Amino acid sequence: MNILVVDDDAIARLIIEQNLKVLPDLESVIFKAENGKVALDCISKEAIDVILLDLNMPIMNGFEVLNVLQERGFSTPVFIVTSSNLNDDKQRCEEFKFVKGYFQKPITQQNLQLLKELS
């Protein structure tokens, strides 16, 4: 499984990567992007199976990425991983059919297990 982790915080990316590596029965290649623009470049070059996407990032935020993906007819599962606990953000994410989950940081192995099951 090819997983793209999109977060401007290098420590958050590292934590997610470490948690993914210890999940049983999940063989994955992890791609990382520090903002939405880099993420879209990666998506255009690599066969990505799942995206873990932060909302609040510089250059291009998560909502901008979601809008571009929707315009492109994207269907790969996206899981939001954010520090935002705003209901407005969660409801806005639910408008995108390919968003399969909304997790608050810090992400847990239980969250990632759900990601594995839903994707």
Residue pairs with C-beta under 8 A, 6 or more apart in sequence:
1 26
1 27
1 28
1 29
1 49
1 50
1 119
2 28
2 29
2 31
2 46
2 47
2 48
2 49
2 50
3 20
3 28
3 29
3 30
3 31
3 48
3 49
3 50
3 51
3 52
4 30
4 31
4 32
4 33
4 39
4 42
4 43
4 46
4 48
4 50
4 51
4 52
5 13
5 16
5 17
5 30
5 31
5 32
5 33
5 52
6 32
6 33
6 34
6 35
6 36
6 38
6 39
6 51
6 52
6 53
6 54
6 57
6 62
6 65
7 13
7 16
7 34
7 52
7 54
7 57
7 81
8 34
8 35
8 54
8 56
8 57
8 58
9 54
10 34
12 54
12 81
12 105
12 106
13 32
13 34
15 106
15 107
16 52
16 81
16 107
16 112
17 30
17 32
19 107
19 108
19 109
19 112
20 26
20 28
20 30
20 112
21 30
22 109
23 109
23 112
23 113
23 116
25 116
26 116
31 42
31 46
31 48
33 39
33 41
33 42
34 57
35 57
35 58
35 59
35 60
36 57
36 59
36 60
36 61
36 62
36 64
36 65
36 68
37 59
37 60
39 51
39 53
39 60
39 65
40 60
40 65
40 68
42 48
43 51
43 69
48 76
49 76
49 77
49 119
50 76
50 77
50 78
50 79
50 115
50 119
51 76
51 77
51 78
51 79
52 78
52 79
52 81
52 107
52 115
53 62
53 65
53 66
53 78
53 79
53 80
53 81
54 62
54 80
54 81
54 82
55 61
55 62
55 63
55 80
55 82
55 84
55 89
55 93
56 62
56 82
56 83
56 84
62 80
62 82
63 92
66 78
66 93
66 96
66 99
69 78
69 96
69 98
70 96
70 98
74 98
75 97
75 98
76 98
77 98
77 100
77 115
77 118
77 119
78 96
78 98
78 99
78 100
79 99
79 100
79 101
79 102
79 103
79 111
79 115
79 118
80 93
80 99
80 101
80 102
80 103
81 103
81 105
81 107
81 111
82 89
82 102
82 103
82 104
82 105
83 104
83 105
84 90
84 104
85 104
90 102
93 99
93 102
94 102
100 115
100 118
100 119
101 111
101 114
101 115
101 118
103 111
